[in-house]
Amino acid sequence: MAFGDRGRADDDDRRRVSARRPSSRMRRIPLIRRLRPPLRLPRHAPDPRWITGLLIGLAAILLLGWIGRAVEPYWPNFALNTAADLIGAVFTIYVITPIIERAGQGGVREHAELDYSQFLDDAGRATSVIRILDTYSNLLAEPYAQRFETMVRAAVARGVSIRVLLINPTTLAAEQRDLELGRADELGPMLERNLETVARLHRAFEQAGGPRGLGTAADFQVRLYSSGPDITMYRWDDRALVSFYPVGKLSGRAEQLEVTVDSALGSFVNNRFQAVWHAAAPHQALTPVTVTDDNIERTYLVRFVDLADGRRFVASRRVERFLRRAVGEVVAANGGRDFRLEAADRAQVGAVLDAAFRRIYGEIPDTAYLLLRSSDPSVGLVG
């Protein structure tokens, strides 16, 4: 099972972030209260450079004041120049600075590569959402796996929504990415290590009564997608590191663009994440099915449902395509046993399967239901 509420509607991640900020009505503070100094000042160690600059500035003011002592009348001139400087300072602070800050928020920072250690630090301070979209992620493998697990457990305890999208290793998209990298058979083992890390996290949550057993309404889910999104995203709250898959190089070694989710690029990538997320399936709700004909053998991770009588039905567009193109008889293997694939009788079990798939995956598949029927006459049920 994937922790979190799968059945709820698509969450607006930006709304989750803004929900933690005070509303505009709450920010309407009377002028006197705005001018009143806060009751508690943050206690931070003073920066030596700031103190040095302040002392130099004060010394310069005193020196310039002493040099201009011969000007007549001295105090009226002093007051006039001070007023002009204050007007410039106020204009800069309240007009120019906000414009520069808003422009900076929409800007893009470039990084030579993905710094996994820095991302773990940033994600460790997240208060709303963490999102990861990649083929597989080095975060979920050593030497970062233990730090990742610690970060996830702490974030879940704070109520942070964590969703991870990894590629389904049995798909054509994964094979294509392997060819682009020129690293044959690397993606599968790396993804297995990623899912081992996820399994350890799930076991830890189950021992603690699940994320909600920790006293929070947490959302921790991992899904596998079947079509290449062509982008990677590592997001914490309203900031994200974005990259595009380079040929012959891991995305983590490629240039990263740090953007805000409210920017044009950040909004595009976040919307792409949502689209891929809803088309993907929870990795623990997939089962490997190996299909073989007279020429070839293929293994696919497919969506499935087990009925109360023990029958297992699968739904997979790739398996259907294999059956249409098969040469000779097709044999399917699942859970160490051999099966025949038969089209389900929709009139008999269609409504039951539709309800079961909607409950688990949030939608009814647009493919036919296939029954795994045992090749052994003495065995009629699965599992």
N, C-alpha and C positions, 0 to 999 in steps of 0.2 A: 504494500500500500504506500501511497505517497502522502506525507503529512500535509495537512491543510485542507481547506474546503474546496474540492474540485468542482462542485456543482454551482458555485456562485458565479454571478455575471462577471464579465471582463472588468478587472479593476483598472481605474485610471491612475497610473503610477504618479502622475504629476499631482493628482488630487490627494493621494496619500501623503505626499511631501507637504503640500500647502495646508493640509488639514491640521498639521502640527503648528502652523503659524497662526497668530491671532488674527481675527477678522478685521476688516476695515472699520467696523463699528467699534470694536474693542480698542482700536488704535487712536480713536478720537479723544485725546487727552487735553484737558484745559491748559491754556498757555502758562498759568502759574505753576502747574505741576510739571510742565515741560522744562521751565526755567529752574525749578527747584533741584538741587543736586541730589543724586540718589543717596538713600540712607546707608547703603552698604557699597563700599568701593571694592572692586576685585583686588585681591591681594596677589600681586605678581612681583617678582624680583625686578627692580629697575634695570633697564638695559644700560650698561656702562657707556655705550656710544651715544645714547639719548642724553645722559647726564652731561657728557663731555660737550655735546652740541649746545645744550642749554647754557652751560657755563660760558662757552665761547660767545654765544649770542648776547648774553647779559654783559659780558666784558666789552663787546663791540658797541652796545648801546651806550654804556657809560662813557666809553672813550669818545664816541661821536658827540655825545652831549657835552662833554668837557671841551672838545675842540670848538663847538659852536657857541660857547658861552659869551663870546664878544658880540654876537648878533643882537641888535636892538630893534624893537623890544623882544626880549628873549622868550618869555613865557607865552605871549600870543602866537609867535611863530612856532613854538614847540607844540602848542595845542592844535594849530592848523595842520601841521604836517602829520601829527599823530592821528587826527580825525581822517585825513585822506588815506593813510595806511590802513586804518581800521575798516574803512569802506571797501578797500581792495581786498582785505583779508576775508571779510564777511561774504563778498561776492564770490570769491574763489571757493570758500568752504561750502556754501549753500547752493551755488549755481554750477560752477565749473566742475567741482569734484564729483557730484552725482552723475553728471553727463559722462565723465571719464569712466566712472565705475560701471555704468550701464553698458558702455561700449566695450569695456574689458570683459564683462560677463558674456557677451555674445561672441567674443573672440575665440580663437583656436590656439591652443598650446601644442607644440610638437615635441614628441619624445622619440629618441632614436630607437627604442624597443620597449617592450612591456616589462616593467619592473614589478615582478610578482610580490616581492617583499614589501614594496611601497603600497601596492594595492591592498595587501592584507592589513597594513596599518590604517589605510583610509577606510576600508570596509569595517574594521574594528571600531570605528567611530560613527558608523552609520546609525541613523535613528529611524529610518523609514523603510527603504528598499535596498536590496542587493540583487543585481541581475548579471548573469554570465551566459554568453552565447559564444560557443566555439565548437570545433570538431571534437577535440578533447582538450583538457586543460592541465597544464603543468601544476596548477594549484592543487589538484587532487592527486598528485603523485609526489613521491619523495624528490627533493628534501622539504617540500612545502606542505605535504599532506597533514602532518600533525598540527601545524599552525593553522591550517585551514579548518580542521575539525574544531580546534579551540575557538577560533573566531566564530564559526557557525553556531556552536552551542551558546556562546555568550550573546550573540546577536538574537538568536531565537528567544533567549530568556528575556531580552529587552522588547520583544514583540516585533522585530524586524522581519519583513517579508523577503524570503530568499527563494529565488527560482533559477534553476540551472538548465540550460539547453545544450545537449551534446548530440553528436551525429550517430545515427543508427549504423553500426559497422557492417551490416549485411546488405546495404543498399548500393545502387549504382553510383549515387553521389559520393559515397565513401570510397568506392573503387576509383572514381575519377580523381578524387583528392589525393589518393595514394600515388596515382600516376603523375600528378602534377608535382608532388614532393620528390618523386624518384626514390621513395623509401618503401619498398615492397613489404607488405605484411607488418608494418609498424603500427598503423592506426588501431588495429584490433587489440593487440596486447596493451597499448596505452589506455584505450578506453576501458578494458577490463580492470586495470589498476584504478581508474577513476571510479568505476562502479563499486569496487571493493571498499574505497573510502566512503562512498555514499552508504553502503551496507553497514559499515561500522557505526556511522552516525545514526542510522535508523535503529540499530540494536541498542545504542546508548539511549535514544529517546524512548524506546519501548520499555527499557528497564526503569526509566524515570516516569513511566506512565504517559509517554508521548509528550510533544511540545506543550499541549494544554495542561498536562500534568505538572509542568513547571510554573503554572499560574499565569500563562499568557495565551493570547489568541494568535499563536504563531502560524506562519505559512512557510513550510520548507518542502519544496517539490523539485524533482529532477525528471526531465522528459527527454526522449530521444526523437530527433527529427529525421525525415527521410529525404529531404531535398536541400541542396546546398543553398544557404542564404547569401553566400559571397562576402559576408562581413562578420567581424567578431565584435563583441561588446563586453566590457567589464565596467559595470555601473555601480556606484554607491550614492545613494540619495539623489541629488539633482546634477551630479557630474558623472561623466562616462569617458572611458578610453575606447576609441573606435579604430579599427583597422580593416583593411581589405586583404583578402587572401592573395599573397604573392605566389608566383610560380617558382617552384624549386626552393622555397624557404618557408619555415614555420611562421605563422602569423605573429607569434610572440617575439620573433626576431626582426619583424618589420616595423616600419615607422608607425607610431601611435599618435592619434589626434585626441587631445583632451578637450571635451566640449561640455556645455551645459545641456540638459535635457530640453530646455526651453528654446534653444537655438534651432536654426533650420536643420542642420545636420543631425543634432541630437534628437530632435523630434522625429526625423525620418527613421533613424536607426531604432529608436524606441518603438515606433509603430511597426517596424519590421519584426522586432522581437515578439511583439504581441501576436502578429499574424502567424509566425512560425510556431509560437507556443501553442496556439489553439489547433494547429494542424498536427502537432506531435502527440505522442502517447506516453503515459507514465512508464518508465522503464521497468517497473516491477509488475506492470500489467501487460507484459509482452512475453511470448514464449518462442523459443527457437524451433523452427520446423525445417527439416532437411528434405528436399524433394529431389528425386533421381529418376531419369529416364534412360533410354538406351545409349545416350551420348554424353550426358553431363549431369553434374550434381551441384545443387545450390542450397545454401542455408539462409533463411530469412527470419528476422524477428517479427512476429505478427501479433495482432490483437486477437484475443480469445475470450470465450465465456464457457464456464463449466455449469451445466444444468444440475439440478438436484439429483437426477437419475444417473449422473456420472458421465454423460455424454459431453464431449468437448467440441465446440464449434469455433472455427477461426474465420477471420475476414482479412483478406490481403489482396490488393491489386496485383502485387508482384507474383504471388502464387497463381492467381488466375491467368496472368500472362504466360507463366511457365507451362500451365496446363494446355493452353491454346497452342503453344509452339512445340509441345513435347513430341518426341519420336518414340513410339512404342508405349509400353505400360509405365505409369508413374507410380512410384512408391514413396511414401512419406514417412519420416521418422521423427518422433517426438518423445522426449523423456526416456530414451533408450529402447523404445519399442517401435515396431513397424505398423503402418496404417495405410488404408486406402482413403483417398479423398473423394467424398460424395457430396453433391449439391444438396443442401438441406431442403426439406419440404416446407416452403414458406407458409403454406396454408395451415400446416400443423403446428409449427414452432416459431413462425415469423414474429408474431406479436410478443412472445416471451423473449426471444432474442433481441428484438428492438428495445424492449424495456431494459434488459440486462446491459446491453451495450451503452444505452443512454445513461444509465446509472453509473457505469464505470468510466466511460470515456467522454461523457457529456454530449454525445451525438450518435446518430444512427449511421453506420458505414454505408457508403455508396457502392459497395461491392456485394457479391453474393456470399451467403454463409456456406461454409464448407464443413462437413462433418468428418472428424477423424474416426474412421471405423477400423477396428482392429483386424489385422490380417489373420490372427489366430482365431479360428472358429470357437474355441473354448472361452475366449475373452471378448466380452461385448462392450466393456466400459473403459474409460480412461481414468488412470490414477486411482 
